[in-house]
Amino acid sequence: MKVVSSFVLLACAAAACGALAQGTTTPAPAGKGHGAGSQRFPMVLAMPKTYGKTETMGIWGGYFSHLSQCANVSLRNQLGESLDQSTNVDTLAEKDLIDVVRTGKAHLAQVNPGLVPQLVAAGQPAPFAVPGNKASSKPNSYHLILIARTDSPYRKPADLAGKKIAHTTPTSNSGNLAPRALFPAIGLVPEKNYEVVFSGGHERSAIGVMHGFYDGAAVASDLFQRMVVKGDVRMSSVRVLWESPPFMTESWIMTKEVPDDVQARVRSCTFSYQFSPNLKKLLPGNDVFLPVKYERDFATVLEVYNKSQAAAK
């Protein structure tokens, strides 16, 4: 998918050249946008290492272009390069993403749900936006699922006792912290009732089960569904043995270092963005961003976080 820069879009606005190809939005006429005539706020953006740089920009580039014009901000990477002219977006591992958000080195970030309580505890604001459905006002969510091969003898969680179950990474919410907090209730205490094997990611866990490297795996249902849509995993090859109550998905955080007027513009423009066809395909049933109600929307995430904190003491 082609990422169209704000510079190009502004230059050809009179010819209607773009509709911001990544999504549906109406570019503000010259002089009539948020903060028109004022200096654009240099907003450092950080993204999780879920996808490569080019794929990340292909998915979210429309939103970035929309913010650039509508909110009068200049999205940049940590090197100061403008993302209007570059696809060199920062895609960071969890540890690095936590660091840049916690310290305010990044101003805007997409954050995996398990990291959110840590950032809030460190003094950063709760997320302000999450993908959702405009008609129902329902935010996007996912479940922790326990999967096994379809042709395996495993049909319920207890069948995996004594076997190898893939977790993703030690800091992953759905890939490690949630299984440790929720699996004991279904008879699977990690490292007591089964062997934990860290795969390095949800994709590796699911593919590892499909090819018989692991007996089972704990993965996020939304990421699993994306692998099915992309053709990386065959749904017919995998059986879901159990699923958790819903979790909030990746959400967007603005750090406290962002001036209040810029925060207001970014929020307003975020909620006016209409998802692109590619984004709708990747996030089925979601077409806009919705406001986050932290205590309500992150209830299951907070349960896992609190149990993890208690277990660590």
N, C-alpha and C positions, 0 to 999 in steps of 0.2 A: 504494500500500500504506500502510495506516495505521500510524504510529509511535506505540506506546503507551508513555507515560512510566513510569518506575519508581515515581513518586509514586502514579500511578493504580493501577498493578499492586499495590503494597503495600496501598493503601487497600481494594482489593476482593479481596484474596487469599482471604479466607474464602469468598467466593462463586465462587471458581475462575474469575474473569473473565479470565484470560488466559493464560491461557496466553500466554506471551510471543509474541504473534502472529507475530513475525518468525521464530521458530525454536522448536525443541522443547527445553525445559529445565524443570527443576523448581525453582520459587522456594523459597528457604530459609524455613522457618517463622520467625516473629518470634523473635528472640533466639537463633537457631541457625545463622545464616549466618557466613561468615568475618568475624572481627573484630566480631561482634555487640556492640553497646553502646559501641563505640569511635567516635571521630570519623571520618567518611568522608574519605579522602584526596582532595584536589582534583587530579584528573589532567587535564592539558591534552591534548586530542586534535588531531591534524592529519591531514588526508586529501589525497591527490593530486587535482588538478583533472581527473580522468577524467570525472566526472559533475557535474551541478549539485548544489546543496545538498540540495534536496528528494529527488532521485533517490538521492543518496548515503545519506541517512537511510532511505529506503525499502528499500535493499539491506542496509545494515549496522545499522539501528536495533535489530533483535532482539539482535544481539551486544552492542551498547552497553547495552541494558537488562539483559541477562544479567550483564554485568560489574558494572553499577551495584549490583545486588542481591547477586550471589554473592560478589564480591570486596570489597564495601563501599567502593567508590570513587565519586566524583562527577565524571563526565566533563564537561568544560567546553571552551569555545572560549577564544581568547587574551584576549577581553574579560571573561572570568570568568563568562559566562552558562552556566548549567547546561543540558546537553543532555537532561536529564529533562523540561524544560519548553519547550525551544526546538529548532527544526530548523536554527538558524543555525550549522551546523558549519563549521569552517575548511576550505575546499578551496583548496589552494595550488598555484601554479606550481612547477616543479621547483626553481628557484633559492631560492624562499622556503621550500619544504619542507626542503631541505638545511640552510638557515640555522637554522630553529627546532629541528630535531633535533640538529644539530651543537652548538648553544649550550645545549641543554637547556631552551629555552623551551617546547617541547612534551615531554610525557612518554611518550605513546603515539602511534605513527604507522604508517599503511600506506605502504610505500615501494616504489617501482618498483625492479626488480632492479639496473639500471645505477647507481643512486645508492648502493647498499649499500657497495661497496668504499670509496667516498669517505668515508662516515660512519665506517666501521670504522677507516680510516686516520687520521681526526680524533679517534679515541679513544672513540667510542661503541660499545656492545656490538653484536655481530652479531644479526641477526633471531632471534626465538625461536619464531615460528610461521608456518606457511604453510598454505593450504587443501590438502586431500588427501582420499584415500579410506580410510575406516576399515578396510574388509575387506582391502585389499591393502597398506595402510601406504605407499602410493605418493603422494608429494607432487605437487601440480599443477605442470605445466611447460608451456612453449610453445616454438615454433620461430620463428626469423627466417625469413620467407618472401619470395621475390621473385615478384611477381605482374605479369601483363599482361592485357590484354583477351582474351577467348576468340576474338574474330573478328580479332585482330591476326596479323601474320606471325611473331610472336616465340614460339618454342617451346623455346628453351634460353637460358641466361644470355648466351652469347656473341652471340646475335642482337640484344641491346640495346646493343652497342658503338656509340658515337657518338650515342646517343639520350639523352633526358631521363628520369632516374630520380628519383622523389620520395624524399627522406629526410624525417623529421618535424621534429625540432628539434636544434640542435647538441649538447645534453646528453643526448639520448635514447639509451638503450642499444641496444634493438632497432631504433630508427628512424634511428640515425646511427653510433654508435660500433661496433656489431657489423658493419654493412656495410663500414665502413672497415677493420676487422680481418679479416673473413672473405671478402669479395668478391674480393680479389686472387687468392686460390687458385682461383677459378672464372673467372678471366680478365677481371675487371671492377675495375680500379683507379679509385676515385672521382676525378673531376676530371681524369683522364687518358684513360680509356677511355669515360667517359660524363659527361654534365653533371649535377651535383647540383642539385636544386631543393628547397628546404625548404618543405614544405606547411603546417607548423604543427601537425600531429597525425596519428595513424594513420588516424582516420576520414577526414580530408581527403585523405590519400594514396590510400586505397582508393577513395573516391568519385571522386577525380580521375582514377584509372585507368579506372574504370567509364564515365566520361563523356568519356574521350579527352583530358583535359588533360595527362596524363603518359603516356609510353610504358610505364613500369614503376614499381614502388614497392617499397620495403623496409618491411614491416610485421610486427607481432607476430601470430602465428597465433591466439592466444587472443582478442586484441582484434578481429581480423578475424572470428572465429567469432561473437563477441558482436554484431557489426554484422549478420551474416547472421541470427542469431536474432531481432534486433530489426526486421529487414526493411529496414535502411538500405542494404544491399548485396545484390545478387542473385548467388548462387554461380554461376549459369549464365553470368554475364557476365564472370567472372574465371578466368584460368588460372594455376596455381601452377607456376613454372618451376624452382624450387629451394627446398630447406629446409635449415636448419642442424641441428646436434645440439641436444638440448633445453637450454633455459634455465629457471632458477627463475622463477616468477611473482612478483607483488606479495606481499610478506611484511610481518610486523609487528615493529616495533622498540620496545623500552622503553629509554629513556635511562638513563644511569648515575645521574641525579639522583633516580630513584625509590627509596625505601627498600627494603631487602632483603625485609622482611616483606610489603610491598605487591607487589613483583615476584613473590613466591612465590604470593600469592593470585591475581594476574592470570593467571599461567601456568596454575595449576590450573583456574581457571574458564574460561579460553580453551579448554583441551583438553576440557572437559566440554560445550561448546556444540555443539548439533546444528543444522546448517544448515536454513534455511527453504526451503520449496518454490521461492520466487523465486530464492534464492541458488543452489540446486541447478540451476535452469534456466540461470542465468547462467554457472555454473561446472560444466558437465556432468561427471559422474563424481566430483565432490567433495562430501563430506557433513560433514566435520569439519575442525578444525585439527590439524596434525601438528607435532611438534618439528622444528626446523631443525638439520641437521648442516652447518655452514657450509662447510668445505673441500670436502666431497663435493657438496652440493646446489648450490653456487655455482661449480662448477669451470669451466663455460663462461663465466659472467659474469666470473670472475677472469681467464680467458684474454684476453677482450676488454679488460678494464681494464688488464692489464699491457702488452698490445700498444699500447694507446692512450697509456699513460704513456711507453712507450719511443719512440713516434713523435713525441711532443711535446717530447722532449729535443733 
